[in-house]
Amino acid sequence: MTNSSKPSGKPDETAAAGPPMEETAGQQGAGAESARVPDQGALLGLDFGTKRIGIAISTPEQTIACPLENYTRRGESADAAHLTALVREHRVVGIVVGLPVHMSGEEGEKARQARRFGRWVSRVTGLPVQFWDERFTSSLADDLLRQADLTRKKRKARRDKLAAQIMLQSFLDAGDRQRPPPSFRGLP
């Protein structure tokens, strides 16, 4: 990944219509050329952030998602080494990257950064990447953690990986994983 495609800085909140949600990283010329995420085998769910990545993992049967870790980004080579080590250790067959879109379904700068990140992840791991709607995952994670009566510090330590779990579970529960979630249907 070149410096020009590296996710950086604060997100631009201006909305711009983007490609459909069902686009895979392979369709953008990534390492897993037009491959789809397999229906069996462990999947990683990544809640993209420029500073931290929340990571969740599914069971090999792809029925249950569990929070795995929060990873603090350390640079391109360290991030690549960490993700490839997780892929090997957990025998991951595909990756689901949360796509932060606006309430209207339009994509802004943060979604474009997540798409660049997903294509990069596909190249460094050689695995197919599916993008999935992550709207409300962080606020839902916050609500659940507040209900658990955790301190602010403990909530912060769990938020990103819980958001990744919620997003990945939504993907696992979807009847048709190749189509956009219902909130995106009918959008141009």
Secondary structure, DSSP 4 states (H G I P E B T S, - for coil): --GGGS--SSPP--EE----TT-BGGGGT-SSTTPPPPSSSEEEEEE--SSEEEEEEE-TTSS-EEEEEEEE---HHHHHHHHHHHHHHHTEEEEEEEE---TTS-EEHHHHHHHHHHHHHHHHH---EEEEE-TTHHHHHHHHHHHTT--HHHHHHHHHHHHHHHHHHHHHH-S-TTSPPGGGTT--
